[in-house]
């Protein structure tokens, strides 16, 4: 009778362990490649996006979320002025960026000073 430590059994176990190790290493390398490609794509996107050439003002580094655009546009359509106080209330960090985006989409927006307040309104 053969024991568990017989040579064919050990060869099979070592072969299976080696195959498993090779698969784990291959998976780790694949994940690392995907992370590198993703970071390279993000770097390319950051390099391609230049607000100064796109909008002509250099107001922001990343585009505002569509939700911010909708908040500001709705606020102005209701006849209200968009100013820094309103932006802080709605957690909009770069109001000028949102305004620039809305202007680029064709909305007629005007900068006004009303007493001590400065802000933006929608032209009629």
Backbone as CSV, one residue per row, in Angstrom:
resi,resn,N_x,N_y,N_z,CA_x,CA_y,CA_z,C_x,C_y,C_z
1,UNK,0.841,-1.188,0.000,0.000,0.000,0.000,0.881,1.245,0.000
2,UNK,0.465,2.247,-0.800,1.262,3.462,-0.897,0.834,4.463,0.171
3,UNK,1.778,5.266,0.595,1.465,6.277,1.608,1.108,7.594,0.932
4,UNK,0.639,8.538,1.707,0.248,9.838,1.175,1.458,10.572,0.609
5,UNK,2.591,10.330,1.142,3.792,11.043,0.684,4.465,10.354,-0.491
6,UNK,3.732,9.534,-1.196,4.327,8.876,-2.354,4.655,9.912,-3.423
7,UNK,5.574,9.573,-4.272,6.087,10.515,-5.261,5.024,11.004,-6.248
8,UNK,4.177,10.156,-6.829,3.158,10.678,-7.767,2.193,11.655,-7.091
9,UNK,1.815,11.375,-5.870,0.899,12.263,-5.146,1.550,13.626,-4.919
10,UNK,2.799,13.649,-4.496,3.505,14.910,-4.269,3.678,15.693,-5.563
11,UNK,3.934,15.021,-6.659,4.079,15.688,-7.947,2.761,16.358,-8.342
12,UNK,1.658,15.673,-8.155,0.335,16.221,-8.484,0.033,17.433,-7.608
13,UNK,0.278,17.337,-6.311,-0.003,18.439,-5.389,0.869,19.649,-5.732
14,UNK,2.138,19.425,-5.968,3.041,20.522,-6.302,2.642,21.159,-7.633
15,UNK,2.238,20.363,-8.610,1.800,20.880,-9.905,0.564,21.752,-9.748
16,UNK,-0.410,21.271,-8.964,-1.634,22.055,-8.748,-1.340,23.355,-8.003
17,UNK,-0.475,23.301,-7.017,-0.107,24.520,-6.300,0.614,25.510,-7.217
18,UNK,1.462,25.024,-8.082,2.173,25.881,-9.024,1.205,26.535,-10.001
19,UNK,0.244,25.754,-10.509,-0.764,26.307,-11.419,-1.577,27.396,-10.713
20,UNK,-1.977,27.129,-9.474,-2.730,28.117,-8.700,-1.930,29.389,-8.479
21,UNK,-0.652,29.245,-8.159,0.208,30.399,-7.943,0.366,31.215,-9.222
22,UNK,0.525,30.551,-10.338,0.653,31.233,-11.625,-0.623,32.011,-11.947
23,UNK,-1.783,31.422,-11.670,-3.056,32.104,-11.937,-3.224,33.337,-11.054
24,UNK,-2.828,33.226,-9.779,-2.932,34.371,-8.862,-2.022,35.504,-9.334
25,UNK,-0.804,35.170,-9.705,0.132,36.183,-10.189,-0.394,36.834,-11.465
26,UNK,-0.951,36.029,-12.371,-1.500,36.566,-13.623,-2.669,37.514,-13.345
27,UNK,-3.542,37.170,-12.414,-4.676,38.034,-12.066,-4.200,39.354,-11.462
28,UNK,-3.209,39.283,-10.588,-2.681,40.496,-9.971,-2.047,41.413,-11.021
29,UNK,-1.326,40.843,-11.959,-0.712,41.648,-13.019,-1.781,42.278,-13.901
30,UNK,-2.862,41.534,-14.185,-3.949,42.058,-15.006,-4.633,43.231,-14.306
31,UNK,-4.896,43.104,-13.004,-5.515,44.194,-12.254,-4.608,45.418,-12.237
32,UNK,-3.313,45.183,-12.089,-2.366,46.293,-12.073,-2.337,47.010,-13.422
33,UNK,-2.393,46.252,-14.514,-2.424,46.856,-15.852,-3.681,47.691,-16.051
34,UNK,-4.830,47.176,-15.558,-6.080,47.922,-15.692,-6.006,49.233,-14.922
35,UNK,-5.418,49.215,-13.723,-5.280,50.435,-12.942,-4.381,51.433,-13.658
36,UNK,-3.298,50.950,-14.248,-2.393,51.827,-14.973,-3.086,52.445,-16.183
37,UNK,-3.840,51.635,-16.929,-4.554,52.157,-18.097,-5.579,53.199,-17.677
38,UNK,-6.297,52.919,-16.562,-7.306,53.848,-16.081,-6.663,55.172,-15.677
39,UNK,-5.523,55.099,-14.973,-4.857,56.334,-14.564,-4.307,57.090,-15.779
40,UNK,-3.826,56.370,-16.784,-3.346,57.024,-17.999,-4.495,57.718,-18.727
41,UNK,-5.666,57.070,-18.777,-6.830,57.691,-19.424,-7.270,58.948,-18.678
42,UNK,-7.254,58.882,-17.344,-7.630,60.053,-16.563,-6.654,61.201,-16.793
43,UNK,-5.369,60.888,-16.874,-4.377,61.927,-17.147,-4.604,62.539,-18.522
44,UNK,-4.923,61.703,-19.513,-5.190,62.212,-20.855,-6.411,63.128,-20.868
45,UNK,-7.471,62.715,-20.157,-8.676,63.532,-20.108,-8.391,64.878,-19.454
46,UNK,-7.583,64.862,-18.381,-7.248,66.113,-17.713,-6.438,67.016,-18.629
47,UNK,-5.554,66.439,-19.425,-4.738,67.236,-20.331,-5.575,67.788,-21.474
48,UNK,-6.547,67.027,-21.954,-7.367,67.466,-23.077,-8.320,68.581,-22.677
49,UNK,-8.780,68.592,-21.425,-9.760,69.578,-20.987,-9.034,70.827,-20.497
50,UNK,-9.203,71.911,-21.191,-8.603,73.181,-20.811,-9.697,74.235,-20.815
51,UNK,-10.165,74.651,-19.637,-11.279,75.596,-19.594,-10.957,76.947,-20.207
52,UNK,-9.691,77.351,-20.173,-9.358,78.661,-20.735,-9.578,78.699,-22.234
53,UNK,-9.224,77.614,-22.925,-9.447,77.606,-24.368,-10.889,77.253,-24.693
54,UNK,-11.514,76.449,-23.851,-12.877,76.032,-24.149,-13.892,77.134,-23.837
55,UNK,-13.730,77.797,-22.691,-14.693,78.815,-22.289,-14.156,80.232,-22.415
56,UNK,-12.847,80.371,-22.469,-12.261,81.684,-22.615,-12.102,82.446,-21.320
57,UNK,-12.330,81.813,-20.180,-12.214,82.558,-18.930,-11.340,81.853,-17.893
58,UNK,-11.159,80.564,-17.967,-10.352,79.853,-16.976,-11.021,79.811,-15.617
59,UNK,-12.324,79.653,-15.589,-13.068,79.755,-14.341,-12.927,78.536,-13.448
60,UNK,-12.657,77.389,-14.007,-12.618,76.202,-13.166,-11.745,75.138,-13.802
61,UNK,-11.421,74.123,-13.008,-10.546,73.057,-13.476,-11.361,71.864,-13.951
62,UNK,-12.407,71.518,-13.224,-13.251,70.399,-13.627,-14.650,70.925,-13.932
63,UNK,-15.332,70.320,-14.870,-16.662,70.820,-15.212,-17.646,70.608,-14.073
64,UNK,-18.582,71.525,-13.896,-19.567,71.355,-12.835,-20.522,70.218,-13.162
65,UNK,-21.140,69.704,-12.140,-22.087,68.613,-12.355,-23.353,69.176,-12.991
66,UNK,-24.066,68.372,-13.788,-25.296,68.850,-14.420,-26.330,69.312,-13.394
67,UNK,-26.282,68.728,-12.210,-27.215,69.092,-11.170,-27.042,70.557,-10.780
68,UNK,-25.813,71.042,-10.698,-25.558,72.438,-10.369,-26.103,73.353,-11.463
69,UNK,-25.917,72.958,-12.697,-26.444,73.756,-13.809,-27.955,73.894,-13.694
70,UNK,-28.616,72.797,-13.401,-30.073,72.800,-13.287,-30.541,73.658,-12.123
71,UNK,-29.853,73.585,-10.996,-30.218,74.389,-9.824,-30.136,75.877,-10.161
72,UNK,-29.020,76.280,-10.760,-28.818,77.702,-11.074,-29.813,78.164,-12.136
73,UNK,-30.015,77.377,-13.167,-30.939,77.757,-14.232,-32.367,77.886,-13.702
74,UNK,-32.795,76.947,-12.892,-34.140,77.002,-12.308,-34.286,78.237,-11.422
75,UNK,-33.260,78.524,-10.649,-33.266,79.689,-9.765,-33.440,80.979,-10.579
76,UNK,-32.701,81.086,-11.673,-32.791,82.290,-12.509,-34.108,82.350,-13.287
77,UNK,-34.641,81.207,-13.705,-35.910,81.196,-14.440,-37.058,81.640,-13.549
78,UNK,-36.884,81.489,-12.238,-37.905,81.954,-11.300,-37.774,83.447,-11.017
79,UNK,-36.875,84.122,-11.734,-36.722,85.568,-11.591,-35.809,85.983,-10.456
80,UNK,-35.058,85.072,-9.901,-34.176,85.383,-8.785,-32.752,85.594,-9.252
81,UNK,-31.996,86.341,-8.448,-30.586,86.595,-8.757,-29.737,85.484,-8.155
82,UNK,-28.776,85.008,-8.931,-27.829,84.014,-8.437,-26.591,84.741,-7.945
83,UNK,-26.322,84.653,-6.655,-25.145,85.297,-6.102,-24.382,84.302,-5.225
84,UNK,-23.345,84.778,-4.570,-22.505,83.901,-3.758,-23.283,83.266,-2.604
85,UNK,-24.211,84.013,-2.039,-25.010,83.488,-0.937,-25.849,82.284,-1.390
86,UNK,-26.477,82.422,-2.555,-27.264,81.326,-3.114,-26.379,80.127,-3.437
87,UNK,-25.183,80.398,-3.959,-24.252,79.319,-4.301,-23.815,78.556,-3.052
88,UNK,-23.533,79.278,-1.984,-23.144,78.613,-0.734,-24.293,77.768,-0.196
89,UNK,-25.505,78.281,-0.288,-26.676,77.555,0.212,-26.846,76.218,-0.522
90,UNK,-26.594,76.215,-1.838,-26.753,74.997,-2.641,-25.444,74.230,-2.805
91,UNK,-24.406,74.635,-2.059,-23.103,73.954,-2.077,-22.477,73.959,-3.476
92,UNK,-22.579,75.093,-4.150,-21.958,75.271,-5.457,-20.654,76.032,-5.226
93,UNK,-19.543,75.375,-5.486,-18.246,75.969,-5.175,-17.810,77.009,-6.207
94,UNK,-18.103,76.788,-7.464,-17.675,77.699,-8.538,-18.886,78.167,-9.333
95,UNK,-19.528,79.210,-8.846,-20.706,79.742,-9.532,-20.347,80.262,-10.921
96,UNK,-19.181,80.877,-11.043,-18.780,81.406,-12.347,-18.623,80.290,-13.380
97,UNK,-18.213,79.111,-12.929,-18.075,77.979,-13.840,-19.443,77.518,-14.334
98,UNK,-20.400,77.486,-13.437,-21.752,77.080,-13.824,-22.342,78.103,-14.799
99,UNK,-22.140,79.375,-14.506,-22.646,80.432,-15.388,-22.008,80.317,-16.769
100,UNK,-20.703,80.085,-16.801,-20.001,79.941,-18.088,-20.549,78.766,-18.884
101,UNK,-20.824,77.667,-18.200,-21.377,76.496,-18.867,-22.758,76.802,-19.433
102,UNK,-23.582,77.501,-18.655,-24.920,77.848,-19.134,-24.852,78.813,-20.321
103,UNK,-23.907,79.750,-20.285,-23.731,80.664,-21.420,-23.310,79.896,-22.657
104,UNK,-22.445,78.934,-22.463,-21.970,78.128,-23.590,-23.124,77.337,-24.210
105,UNK,-24.101,76.974,-23.391,-25.259,76.227,-23.898,-26.304,77.143,-24.525
106,UNK,-26.037,78.455,-24.542,-26.921,79.368,-25.254,-27.851,80.200,-24.402
107,UNK,-27.761,80.135,-23.099,-28.627,80.938,-22.230,-28.082,82.364,-22.143
108,UNK,-28.977,83.326,-22.167,-28.604,84.736,-22.081,-28.552,85.143,-20.617
109,UNK,-27.349,85.229,-20.075,-27.173,85.536,-18.658,-26.389,86.844,-18.545
110,UNK,-26.820,87.664,-17.602,-26.224,88.982,-17.437,-25.725,89.151,-16.008
111,UNK,-24.562,89.786,-15.864,-24.000,90.093,-14.551,-24.537,91.444,-14.105
112,UNK,-25.088,91.541,-12.905,-25.673,92.800,-12.423,-25.187,93.095,-11.006
113,UNK,-25.220,94.403,-10.699,-24.943,94.887,-9.341,-26.198,95.578,-8.855
114,UNK,-26.751,95.102,-7.767,-27.968,95.682,-7.220,-27.670,96.111,-5.786
115,UNK,-27.315,97.359,-5.617,-26.938,97.844,-4.294,-25.634,97.180,-3.860
116,UNK,-25.691,96.456,-2.770,-24.511,95.754,-2.267,-24.380,94.352,-2.821
117,UNK,-25.386,93.899,-3.568,-25.365,92.531,-4.107,-24.841,92.520,-5.532
118,UNK,-24.091,91.482,-5.825,-23.614,91.261,-7.180,-24.000,89.838,-7.557
119,UNK,-24.508,89.666,-8.754,-24.911,88.321,-9.151,-25.298,88.255,-10.607
120,UNK,-25.958,87.164,-10.934,-26.336,86.888,-12.324,-27.842,86.746,-12.432
121,UNK,-28.385,87.263,-13.537,-29.807,87.098,-13.820,-29.956,86.625,-15.265
122,UNK,-31.121,86.096,-15.546,-31.430,85.618,-16.900,-32.052,86.773,-17.677
123,UNK,-31.517,87.053,-18.877,-32.083,88.099,-19.731,-33.388,87.611,-20.328
124,UNK,-34.310,88.527,-20.527,-35.594,88.172,-21.154,-35.560,88.399,-22.627
